[in-house]
Amino acid sequence: MVDRPDEARVMYERLQTHPNALVSKKARQFIFGFQAMEMMKVTSQLPPKNTGYQNFFEAFIEDKADYSLKDNEVEVEVEVELGQALPYIIFLVSPIFIVLLIALQKGT
């Protein structure tokens, strides 16, 4: 939605009345951001970033009832999440392996 600010603004204005309080709060925050950009006369924006939620936003704007991600998008998202989580898992588990290695060396 970065490359289409007018459409994004319309979507966030509609999301302000969403029944979920967290969604409506975030929408109000984004609208405030648009107002702040206008007040500060900001004309440039960041380059577009593919977050994987483009279809969700387009379905919402077009009033489609199905907002779910497609199966292949879910698979890609899971792969990305696993790829991002793996270094943290290794970092958290490595001290346990070090302690076990030291215990095994002292035991022999």
C-alpha positions as CSV (number, residue, x, y, z in Angstrom):
1,M,0.0,0.0,0.0
2,V,3.0,2.2,0.1
3,D,2.8,2.9,-3.6
4,R,-0.9,3.7,-3.4
5,P,-1.4,6.1,-0.5
6,D,-4.9,7.2,-1.5
7,E,-6.2,3.7,-1.6
8,A,-4.5,2.9,1.7
9,R,-6.0,6.0,3.3
10,V,-9.5,4.9,2.2
11,M,-8.9,1.4,3.6
12,Y,-7.7,2.7,6.9
13,E,-10.7,5.1,7.1
14,R,-13.0,2.1,6.7
15,L,-11.0,0.0,9.1
16,Q,-11.6,2.6,11.9
17,T,-15.1,1.2,12.3
18,H,-13.9,-2.5,12.4
19,P,-15.4,-4.5,15.3
20,N,-12.0,-5.6,16.6
21,A,-10.7,-2.8,18.9
22,L,-7.1,-3.5,18.0
23,V,-7.7,-3.2,14.3
24,S,-9.7,0.0,14.7
25,K,-7.0,1.5,17.0
26,K,-4.2,0.7,14.4
27,A,-6.4,2.2,11.6
28,R,-6.8,5.4,13.7
29,Q,-3.0,5.5,14.2
30,F,-2.4,5.1,10.4
31,I,-4.9,7.9,9.7
32,F,-3.1,10.1,12.2
33,G,0.1,9.3,10.3
34,F,-1.4,10.4,7.0
35,Q,-2.6,13.6,8.7
36,A,0.9,14.2,10.1
37,M,2.4,13.7,6.7
38,E,0.0,16.3,5.3
39,M,0.8,18.7,8.1
40,M,4.6,18.3,7.6
41,K,4.1,18.4,3.8
42,V,5.9,15.1,3.3
43,T,5.8,14.2,-0.4
44,S,8.2,11.2,-0.7
45,Q,7.6,7.7,0.7
46,L,9.7,4.6,1.3
47,P,10.1,2.2,-1.6
48,P,7.5,-0.6,-1.7
49,K,8.1,-3.7,0.4
50,N,6.4,-7.0,-0.3
51,T,4.9,-8.1,3.0
52,G,2.7,-10.9,1.6
53,Y,-0.5,-9.2,2.5
54,Q,-1.2,-7.4,-0.7
55,N,-4.1,-9.8,-1.6
56,F,-5.7,-9.2,1.8
57,F,-5.6,-5.5,1.3
58,E,-7.0,-5.7,-2.2
59,A,-9.8,-8.0,-1.1
60,F,-10.7,-5.6,1.7
61,I,-10.8,-2.6,-0.6
62,E,-13.0,-4.5,-3.1
63,D,-15.4,-5.7,-0.3
64,K,-14.7,-9.3,-0.9
65,A,-15.7,-11.7,1.9
66,D,-12.6,-13.9,1.7
67,Y,-9.6,-12.2,3.3
68,S,-7.6,-15.3,3.7
69,L,-4.1,-15.9,2.3
70,K,-3.8,-18.5,-0.4
71,D,-2.2,-21.8,0.4
72,N,1.0,-21.1,-1.5
73,E,1.3,-17.7,0.3
74,V,0.9,-19.5,3.7
75,E,3.6,-22.0,2.8
76,V,6.0,-19.2,1.8
77,E,5.2,-17.3,5.0
78,V,5.9,-20.4,7.1
79,E,9.2,-21.0,5.3
80,V,10.2,-17.4,5.9
81,E,9.2,-17.6,9.6
82,L,11.2,-20.8,10.0
83,G,14.2,-19.3,8.3
84,Q,14.1,-16.3,10.6
85,A,13.5,-18.4,13.8
86,L,16.3,-20.9,13.2
87,P,19.2,-18.6,14.2
88,Y,17.4,-17.8,17.5
89,I,16.7,-21.4,18.2
90,I,20.4,-22.3,17.7
91,F,21.4,-19.3,19.9
92,L,19.1,-20.4,22.7
93,V,19.9,-24.1,22.5
94,S,23.6,-23.9,22.1
95,P,24.4,-23.2,25.8
96,I,22.6,-26.5,26.7
97,F,24.8,-28.4,24.2
98,I,27.9,-26.8,25.6
99,V,27.0,-27.7,29.2
100,L,26.3,-31.3,28.0
101,L,29.6,-31.5,26.2
102,I,31.5,-30.3,29.3
103,A,29.6,-32.8,31.5
104,L,30.5,-35.6,29.1
105,Q,34.1,-34.6,29.0
106,K,34.3,-34.6,32.8
107,G,32.5,-37.9,33.1
108,T,35.1,-39.7,31.0
